[in-house]
């Protein structure tokens, strides 16, 4: 893949680069896309390169409604024929990058989850991923010591609350106590790809599963 000049530092660009499989073309047809949002600008830039035939980056513009604050650059996922750029402190921006004139949609996180700015460790207690064909948001409440999951409604937008588990109940369970692991909050690892009620955590060098 050819390099592309950018005013954004390489380590900051990685969180805004995603890949999507394209429909209607060859089975191995895909597009790599980088979103560039400049704070204070009403235009967002999309840089695209089509995997099976492109040798240069193409450039597109779309209007931006998220430039009044820094964008979090917390990753990109492909879902429902769109790319979704993630800011774990604020929301998700989505668009079909293959469109001639891409138009984006912005989806806020559940209202109680919106922060003024991202913390440095936000990836350790928040997560967005796809499970059972649905876009899901997971959050560990550091204050209440619980983990909750919401499922996105792709039809009408918004989030539907799914489930909550209390870590104190997990720590008090005989199966957990038998491991002799400490009763401390773990970090989020991932959601099971087909069971949104299964969440995987990391506790130091150990992997835990909750259902």
C-alpha positions in Angstrom: 0.0 0.0 0.0 1.5 3.4 -1.0 2.3 5.9 1.7 0.4 9.1 2.1 1.6 12.5 3.3 -0.3 13.8 6.3 0.0 16.6 8.8 -1.2 14.2 11.5 1.4 12.1 13.3 1.5 8.4 12.2 0.7 7.1 15.7 -2.4 9.3 15.8 -3.6 8.3 12.3 -3.9 4.6 13.2 -7.0 5.0 15.2 -8.9 6.5 12.2 -7.9 4.0 9.6 -10.4 1.2 8.8 -11.1 -1.4 6.0 -14.4 -2.4 4.5 -15.4 -5.2 2.1 -17.2 -3.8 -0.9 -20.4 -5.3 -2.3 -21.2 -5.8 -6.0 -17.5 -6.4 -7.0 -15.0 -9.2 -6.8 -15.1 -11.4 -3.7 -11.8 -9.9 -2.5 -12.7 -6.3 -3.3 -12.1 -4.0 -0.3 -11.3 -0.4 0.5 -9.0 1.1 3.1 -10.2 4.4 4.4 -8.7 7.1 6.6 -10.8 9.8 8.2 -9.2 13.1 8.9 -11.1 15.6 11.2 -9.6 19.0 11.8 -10.9 20.7 14.9 -12.9 23.8 14.0 -13.4 22.9 10.3 -16.8 22.1 8.9 -15.3 19.6 6.4 -14.0 16.1 7.1 -11.6 14.4 4.7 -11.8 10.8 3.6 -8.7 9.3 2.0 -9.5 6.0 0.3 -7.6 3.3 -1.6 -9.3 0.4 -3.3 -7.4 -2.8 -2.6 -7.7 -4.7 -5.9 -7.0 -2.0 -8.4 -5.8 1.3 -6.7 -2.2 2.4 -6.6 -2.9 5.9 -5.3 -5.0 7.4 -2.5 -8.2 9.1 -3.5 -9.6 12.1 -1.7 -13.2 12.9 -0.8 -14.8 15.5 1.4 -18.0 15.4 3.5 -19.6 17.9 5.9 -18.5 17.5 9.5 -20.7 18.0 12.6 -18.1 16.8 15.1 -15.3 19.3 14.6 -16.1 21.5 17.6 -14.1 19.3 19.9 -11.1 16.9 19.5 -12.0 13.5 18.0 -11.0 10.5 20.1 -9.5 8.2 17.4 -10.4 5.0 19.4 -10.7 2.7 16.4 -12.8 1.9 13.3 -15.1 -1.1 12.7 -17.1 -2.3 9.7 -20.8 -2.9 10.2 -23.9 -2.9 8.1 -22.0 -1.9 4.9 -20.6 1.2 6.6 -17.4 2.2 8.5 -17.9 3.4 12.1 -15.3 5.7 13.6 -15.3 5.5 17.4 -14.8 8.2 20.1 -15.3 6.3 23.4 -16.0 9.6 25.2 -18.7 10.9 22.9 -20.1 8.8 20.0 -19.7 7.1 16.7 -19.5 8.6 13.2 -20.5 6.4 10.3 -20.6 6.6 6.5 -20.5 4.5 3.3 -17.0 5.5 2.0 -17.6 4.0 -1.4 -20.4 6.5 -2.2 -19.5 9.2 -4.7 -20.6 11.9 -2.2 -20.3 10.3 1.3 -22.6 11.6 4.0 -22.0 10.8 7.6 -24.3 10.1 10.5 -23.3 10.7 14.1 -24.6 8.6 16.9 -24.1 9.7 20.5 -23.2 7.1 23.2 -25.9 6.5 25.8 -26.5 9.8 27.5 -24.9 9.0 30.9 -21.8 7.9 29.1 -20.9 11.1 27.4 -17.7 12.8 28.7 -16.2 16.2 28.1 -13.0 14.5 27.0 -11.5 11.1 26.9 -9.3 9.8 29.7 -6.0 8.2 28.9 -7.2 4.8 30.1 -10.7 5.0 28.5 -10.0 1.9 26.3 -9.6 -0.2 29.5 -13.2 0.3 30.6 -15.1 1.1 27.4 -15.5 -0.9 24.2 -17.5 -0.9 20.9 -17.8 -4.0 18.8 -20.1 -6.2 16.8 -21.7 -9.3 18.3 -24.4 -11.5 16.8 -24.7 -9.0 13.9 -25.4 -6.0 16.1 -23.3 -3.0 17.1 -22.7 -3.1 20.8 -21.4 -0.7 23.4 -19.9 -2.0 26.7 -18.9 0.1 29.7 -17.4 -0.6 33.1 -18.6 1.9 35.7 -15.6 2.5 37.9 -17.8 4.1 40.6 -20.5 1.5 40.8 -18.3 -1.5 40.0 -20.7 -2.9 37.4 -20.4 -3.7 33.7 -23.2 -2.9 31.2 -23.9 -3.6 27.6 -26.1 -1.7 25.1 -27.1 -2.8 21.6 -27.5 -0.2 18.8 -30.8 0.0 16.9 -29.7 0.2 13.3 -33.2 1.1 12.2 -34.2 4.0 14.4 -30.9 4.8 15.9 -30.1 5.0 19.6 -29.1 2.3 22.1 -31.2 -0.4 23.7 -30.0 -1.4 27.2 -29.1 -5.1 27.2 -27.7 -6.3 30.6 -25.7 -5.3 33.7 -23.5 -7.4 36.0 -22.2 -6.4 39.4 -18.5 -7.2 40.0 -19.0 -7.6 43.7 -21.4 -10.5 43.0 -18.7 -12.0 40.8 -16.0 -11.5 43.4 -18.2 -13.1 46.1 -19.0 -16.1 44.0 -17.3 -19.3 45.1 -15.9 -20.0 41.6 -14.1 -16.7 41.6 -12.8 -17.0 45.1 -11.4 -20.4 44.4 -9.1 -18.8 41.8 -7.5 -16.6 44.6 -7.6 -13.7 42.2 -7.8 -10.2 43.8 -11.2 -8.4 43.9 -10.2 -5.6 41.6 -11.8 -4.2 38.5 -10.5 -5.8 35.3 -10.0 -4.3 31.9 -12.3 -4.8 28.9 -10.9 -7.3 26.4 -13.8 -8.0 23.9 -17.3 -9.1 23.4 -18.1 -12.6 22.1 -18.7 -12.3 18.3 -22.0 -14.2 18.5 -23.1 -13.9 22.1 -23.4 -10.2 23.3 -24.0 -11.4 26.9 -20.5 -12.9 27.0 -17.8 -10.4 27.8 -14.1 -11.1 28.1 -11.9 -9.2 30.6 -8.2 -9.0 31.3 -6.9 -9.1 34.9 -3.2 -8.7 34.9 -2.1 -11.8 32.9 -5.3 -13.8 33.4 -8.4 -13.9 31.1 -11.9 -14.0 32.7 -15.3 -14.7 31.1 -18.6 -13.5 32.4 -22.1 -14.4 31.2 
